Amino acid sequence: MKTNEHSIPLSRRVGPLPSGAALAAILSAFALASPFPASAQGTALSQLVPAGMDRASEPQVPVPAGPEGSRYEPVPLNLNFDPAQVASHESVLITITGMDREALFHFAHRDAESEKELAPILDALSRLPPEEETRSNHTYVEDSFAPVLPNAYIVPFPWTRNPLQSKPAMNDFRKWLELVCDAAVKAGKPVDIAAHSWGGLLSYTLLKKLQDEGSSLRINRYISIEAPFHPREWWVIALTKLGVKQQGLASSISPLSNVNDWTNVYANRDTISNKADSGPARNVRIDEKADALEAELREHFSGQDGKQARKDLDALNDSGKWHQAPFGGIHVELKSLNRRVDMDIMRDYIAPLF
């Protein structure tokens, strides 16, 4: 009987960890979740605040220094939303960002077991050169949706972006989501969720729990964007394993009865995300147009510009670019083909889902 690897528990799919040097080579290509260099910090919210009040002025918890050359800016933890805006728009779109790799350094709440399992990852990250651009961008998801969905009230769910703080993030998300959905029901408006990368794990786990508990909460459209449901990179699998074991994340993916329509967005060239056959109603692959370009580049391998064609193919297939593509697009110069490639993934693939 053939075994489907997607049915194998994550804890059994994690193999031996490579060396720190090998990990550095992998991670230098891309961060796990954010399309911009960013860092995050903050404690889980102990209570929700009414619309119009802001927690940004509250003092932040002191944190240890990160890698040399890095900068650190906290996530503004503000769970406000305006019921009047819910009523005046056609729908509500809740957005959720992915994790921030620097949060693994800067967040103080890591236990001894986590430190031991994270050691190879943290060691490799500490050896990477500083990012060229050190500004934080914790709003990249809603910023990308705003121009293409002008009739939606876009409400971001803020969290620390530290995967080892997934549990408190889901606790906050639950309380806040119930308030948003209650306001939407009263206004007769649908609620959609768009979650990127690790944010997909958070949102799926919460929706699954609400379903299993018999909650009446219902989501109209759920778009998981390049979520690590079935990742291929060992270090993403290892982080997911920690999330399952320590943070209560779901260990497998299945359909959601409290979602009207679930679409999973992925790229074959992104080694963090993958097609998910076991849960969503459909999968949308965003890198299929690159297949013809790859074939054309390979035809040039045996010619005099073969070396450049190989470099161009590496640039076209860069996993980090494809993980970021829904929010920044794909922009590549293919010198061997004398061609520039520009793909607007948000407008061409994701916005039409709404």
C-alpha positions, 0 to 999 in steps of 0.5 A, a space after each residue: 500500500 502506497 503511503 501519502 507523505 502528506 498523511 505522515 505526521 510532521 514529527 516523522 518527516 523531519 530528517 537530520 539537520 544540516 550543518 550551520 554553514 549549509 543552513 546559512 547558504 539556504 537562508 541567505 536566499 530568503 526569509 521565511 515569511 515577510 517580503 521585506 526585511 523586518 523584525 517583530 516584538 511584542 507580548 500577547 494582548 491580555 485584553 481587547 481594546 475598543 475602537 479608537 483606542 491605541 496600545 502603541 504608546 504602551 512600554 515595550 518589553 526589553 529584549 536581548 540584542 540581535 545579530 550585529 548590524 540588525 535593527 529591531 522594531 516592534 509590531 504595533 499590537 492594535 486590535 481595533 476595528 471600526 463597526 461603522 466601517 464594517 457597515 459601510 463596505 461591501 465586505 471585511 477582509 482580515 489579513 495575517 502576516 507571516 513570521 519574521 525570522 529576526 523575531 526568533 532572536 529578539 523574543 525573550 520567551 524561549 524555553 530551554 527545549 526550544 533553544 536546543 532545537 533552534 540552535 542550528 537555525 539561530 547559529 546560521 542566522 547569526 552568521 548572515 550579513 545584515 539586510 541591505 534594507 532594515 526597515 520593518 514592514 508589518 503591513 505588507 499583506 493589507 498594503 498589497 490588497 488595498 489597491 485591488 479591493 477598494 470596496 473591502 474594509 481591510 482589517 489586519 490581525 497584528 501578532 508578534 510574528 514569532 512562531 514560538 508565540 503562535 499560541 498566545 497569538 491564536 488566543 488573541 485572534 480568537 477573541 478578536 475574530 469573534 468580535 469582528 464577525 459579530 459586527 459583520 453579521 449585524 451589518 449583513 457583511 461577509 468576512 474573508 481571511 487572507 493569510 500569508 505563510 506562517 499566518 496560514 498555519 495560525 488561521 487554519 488551526 484556529 478555524 479548525 478548532 472553532 469548527 470542532 467546538 461547534 462554533 457558529 462563526 463562519 468565514 466566507 472566503 479563506 485564502 491561504 497564501 504560500 502557507 507551509 502546510 507541506 514544506 520541502 525545506 527541512 528547517 521549515 519542517 523543523 519549525 512547524 514541528 515545534 509549532 505543533 508540539 509546543 504551540 498547539 498548531 494543527 498537525 494535519 490539514 483537512 477541509 473546513 466546514 465553517 468556510 464557504 470557499 477555501 483556496 490555497 495559493 502556492 508556487 512550485 518554485 517556492 520550497 516553503 509552500 506547496 499544493 495541498 490536496 487534503 483540505 482546500 476546495 482548490 489550489 491556485 499555482 502562481 508560477 506556471 507562466 515561468 515554465 515556458 521561460 524555464 524551458 526556453 532558458 534550458 535550450 540556451 544551456 548548450 550555446 555560447 550564452 549557456 553560462 548566462 542562461 544558467 544564471 538567469 534560470 537561477 534568478 527565475 527560480 529563486 524560492 525567496 522571490 516566489 514566496 514574496 511574489 504575491 505582494 511584490 510581484 516577480 521582476 527578473 532580467 533574463 539577459 540571455 534572452 534579452 528580456 525583462 520579466 514582470 509578473 503582477 501576481 496579486 492582480 493576476 492570480 489572487 485578486 480575482 479570487 474575490 
